[in-house]
Amino acid sequence: MSPLESSVSFWDGLAFWLTVAGATLVFFGGVSSVVFRRYNRQLLRVRAVENQRERDATAKSLAEANARAAEANARAKDAEARIAEAAQKVEEEHLARVKLEAKMADRRLTAEQKRQIKAVLSAHPGYAVIVVSRLTDTEGKTYGTDFIDALKAANWNAQWDVDWLRDTENVSIATVSGVKGPEVSLLDAALTAAHIPHGFTSIESPDIHAIGGAGFQSGITYLLVGRHKP
């Protein structure tokens, strides 16, 4: 074989093997591309599954956190309600205690009540009234003193009697046999203006000597200060 033929044969062989190598590379390249695309799709599916799991876990955690927050808010509201209820109960008990203490406290005329009594009676000065309190009743005597002061401030002739023997309650305007002079109406108006609960008493024969001395007298108006009734 001549050198030229040898050279041609060499290049033909080389071209053949290069062609085979190129085809092989193309084949493996194609196979690699297919495999890579399949792997990439699988990877994307795995990532999608993982992402979904993460989203589900996040949503679950968020829902659990919201549930815990709602439960905590409910407990807080329940606690606030119990606190408010307890505070209201304490306040009610305090008010009840204050009212009870006020009812049990010694009776006294306030400055405003004295002013009201004076305002009514001072326009009609000179009438006489005897304030009567029960024997040994210190609280009633002190309360009666307030009436004496208010009556004298209105220029009424107020006198004392502190040995009444009856167990009558509260305040009452009294006359023998229920005879009412103008001072009875005036006293009634004064006590009403001062918001002082009171009644009317007709002193009959069995009670005439329920006080010392000559007893209750006709033609005289009495203001009876009975025992305190809480």
C-alpha positions as CSV (number, residue, x, y, z in Angstrom):
1,M,0.0,0.0,0.0
2,S,1.3,3.4,-1.0
3,P,1.9,6.1,1.5
4,L,-1.0,8.0,0.0
5,E,-3.4,5.2,0.4
6,S,-2.2,4.6,3.9
7,S,-2.8,8.2,4.7
8,V,-6.3,8.1,3.3
9,S,-7.1,4.9,5.2
10,F,-5.9,6.4,8.4
11,W,-8.0,9.5,8.0
12,D,-11.0,7.4,7.0
13,G,-10.6,5.3,10.1
14,L,-10.1,8.3,12.2
15,A,-13.2,9.9,10.7
16,F,-15.2,6.7,11.4
17,W,-14.2,6.5,15.0
18,L,-14.8,10.2,15.5
19,T,-18.2,9.7,14.0
20,V,-18.8,6.7,16.3
21,A,-17.5,8.8,19.3
22,G,-19.7,11.7,18.3
23,A,-22.7,9.5,18.0
24,T,-21.9,7.9,21.3
25,L,-21.6,11.3,22.9
26,V,-24.9,12.4,21.3
27,F,-26.5,9.2,22.6
28,F,-25.2,9.6,26.1
29,G,-26.0,13.3,26.0
30,G,-29.5,12.5,25.1
31,V,-29.8,9.8,27.7
32,S,-28.3,12.2,30.3
33,S,-30.7,14.9,29.3
34,V,-33.7,12.5,29.7
35,V,-32.4,11.2,33.0
36,F,-31.7,14.8,34.2
37,R,-35.2,15.9,33.3
38,R,-36.7,13.0,35.1
39,Y,-34.5,13.6,38.1
40,N,-35.4,17.3,38.0
41,R,-39.1,16.5,37.9
42,Q,-38.8,14.1,40.8
43,L,-36.8,16.7,42.7
44,L,-39.5,19.3,42.0
45,R,-42.1,16.8,43.2
46,V,-40.2,16.1,46.3
47,R,-39.7,19.8,47.0
48,A,-43.4,20.4,46.3
49,V,-44.3,17.7,48.8
50,E,-41.8,19.1,51.3
51,N,-43.1,22.6,50.8
52,Q,-46.7,21.4,51.2
53,R,-45.7,19.6,54.4
54,E,-44.0,22.8,55.7
55,R,-47.1,24.9,54.8
56,D,-49.3,22.3,56.5
57,A,-47.0,22.3,59.6
58,T,-47.0,26.1,59.6
59,A,-50.8,26.3,59.2
60,K,-51.2,23.7,62.0
61,S,-48.8,25.6,64.2
62,L,-50.6,28.8,63.5
63,A,-54.0,27.2,64.2
64,E,-52.7,25.8,67.4
65,A,-51.3,29.1,68.4
66,N,-54.6,30.8,67.6
67,A,-56.4,28.2,69.6
68,R,-54.1,28.7,72.6
69,A,-54.5,32.5,72.2
70,A,-58.3,32.1,72.1
71,E,-58.2,29.9,75.1
72,A,-56.0,32.3,77.0
73,N,-58.4,35.2,76.1
74,A,-61.3,33.1,77.2
75,R,-59.5,32.4,80.5
76,A,-58.6,36.1,80.9
77,K,-62.2,37.2,80.2
78,D,-63.5,34.6,82.7
79,A,-61.0,35.8,85.3
80,E,-62.0,39.4,84.6
81,A,-65.7,38.4,85.0
82,R,-64.9,36.7,88.3
83,I,-62.9,39.7,89.5
84,A,-65.7,42.0,88.5
85,E,-68.2,39.8,90.3
86,A,-66.1,39.6,93.4
87,A,-65.6,43.4,93.3
88,Q,-69.3,43.9,92.9
89,K,-70.0,41.5,95.8
90,V,-67.5,43.4,98.0
91,E,-69.1,46.7,97.1
92,E,-72.5,45.4,97.8
93,E,-71.4,44.0,101.1
94,H,-69.7,47.3,101.9
95,L,-72.9,49.2,101.1
96,A,-75.0,46.8,103.1
97,R,-72.6,47.2,106.0
98,V,-72.6,51.0,105.7
99,K,-76.4,51.0,105.6
100,L,-76.6,48.7,108.6
101,E,-74.1,50.9,110.5
102,A,-76.1,53.9,109.6
103,K,-79.3,52.3,110.9
104,M,-77.6,51.1,114.1
105,A,-75.8,54.5,114.7
106,D,-77.3,56.9,117.2
107,R,-79.9,59.2,115.7
108,R,-78.8,62.9,115.3
109,L,-80.3,65.8,113.4
110,T,-78.0,67.1,110.7
111,A,-77.3,70.7,110.2
112,E,-79.6,70.7,107.2
113,Q,-82.4,69.1,109.1
114,K,-82.1,71.7,111.8
115,R,-82.1,74.5,109.2
116,Q,-85.3,73.0,107.6
117,I,-87.0,72.9,111.0
118,K,-86.0,76.5,111.8
119,A,-87.1,77.7,108.3
120,V,-90.7,76.3,108.9
121,L,-91.1,77.2,112.6
122,S,-89.4,80.6,112.8
123,A,-92.2,82.2,110.8
124,H,-94.5,81.3,113.7
125,P,-92.5,82.0,116.9
126,G,-93.6,81.8,120.5
127,Y,-95.3,78.4,120.5
128,A,-94.5,75.9,123.3
129,V,-93.6,72.3,123.0
130,I,-92.2,69.8,125.5
131,V,-89.7,67.3,124.2
132,V,-90.0,64.0,126.0
133,S,-87.4,61.1,126.0
134,R,-87.5,57.8,127.8
135,L,-86.1,57.2,131.2
136,T,-82.4,55.9,131.0
137,D,-82.5,56.2,127.2
138,T,-79.2,58.0,126.6
139,E,-79.4,57.9,122.8
140,G,-83.0,59.2,122.9
141,K,-82.0,62.0,125.2
142,T,-79.1,63.1,122.9
143,Y,-81.5,63.0,119.9
144,G,-84.0,65.0,121.9
145,T,-81.4,67.6,122.6
146,D,-81.0,68.2,118.9
147,F,-84.8,68.9,118.7
148,I,-84.5,71.3,121.6
149,D,-81.7,73.2,119.9
150,A,-83.7,73.4,116.6
151,L,-86.9,74.5,118.3
152,K,-85.1,77.2,120.3
153,A,-83.3,78.4,117.2
154,A,-86.8,79.0,115.7
155,N,-87.8,81.0,118.8
156,W,-90.1,78.3,120.2
157,N,-90.5,77.7,123.9
158,A,-88.9,74.2,124.1
159,Q,-88.8,72.4,127.4
160,W,-87.5,69.0,128.6
161,D,-88.9,65.9,130.2
162,V,-86.6,62.8,130.4
163,D,-88.5,60.4,132.6
164,W,-91.0,58.9,130.1
165,L,-91.8,55.3,131.1
166,R,-93.3,53.9,127.8
167,D,-91.4,51.7,125.3
168,T,-92.6,53.6,122.2
169,E,-90.6,53.6,119.0
170,N,-89.3,56.6,117.0
171,V,-90.6,60.1,117.0
172,S,-94.3,61.2,117.5
173,I,-96.2,64.4,118.0
174,A,-98.6,63.9,120.9
175,T,-101.4,65.7,122.7
176,V,-103.8,64.6,125.4
177,S,-107.0,63.0,123.9
178,G,-105.6,63.8,120.4
179,V,-106.6,67.5,120.5
180,K,-104.6,69.3,117.9
181,G,-103.7,73.0,118.1
182,P,-101.9,75.0,115.4
183,E,-98.5,74.0,116.8
184,V,-99.2,70.4,115.9
185,S,-99.6,71.2,112.2
186,L,-96.5,73.4,112.3
187,L,-94.4,70.7,113.9
188,D,-95.7,68.2,111.4
189,A,-94.8,70.5,108.5
190,A,-91.3,71.1,110.0
191,L,-90.5,67.4,110.6
192,T,-91.8,66.6,107.1
193,A,-89.6,69.3,105.5
194,A,-86.6,67.8,107.4
195,H,-87.5,64.3,106.2
196,I,-87.8,63.0,109.8
197,P,-90.2,60.0,110.0
198,H,-92.8,60.7,112.7
199,G,-96.3,59.9,113.7
200,F,-99.2,61.2,115.9
201,T,-100.1,59.9,119.3
202,S,-103.3,60.6,121.3
203,I,-102.4,60.4,125.0
204,E,-105.3,58.7,126.9
205,S,-106.0,58.1,130.5
206,P,-103.8,55.0,131.1
207,D,-100.8,57.0,129.9
208,I,-101.4,60.4,131.6
209,H,-99.0,59.6,134.4
210,A,-96.3,57.9,132.1
211,I,-94.1,60.9,132.9
212,G,-93.2,62.4,136.3
213,G,-94.8,65.3,138.1
214,A,-98.4,66.0,137.2
215,G,-98.2,63.9,134.1
216,F,-99.2,64.8,130.6
217,Q,-101.4,68.0,130.5
218,S,-104.2,69.0,128.2
219,G,-103.5,71.9,125.9
220,I,-99.8,71.1,125.7
221,T,-98.1,69.7,122.6
222,Y,-95.4,67.1,123.2
223,L,-92.7,65.7,120.9
224,L,-92.1,62.1,122.1
225,V,-88.7,60.7,121.3
226,G,-89.1,56.9,121.5
227,R,-86.5,54.3,121.4
228,H,-84.4,53.8,118.3
229,K,-85.7,51.2,115.9
230,P,-82.9,50.3,113.4
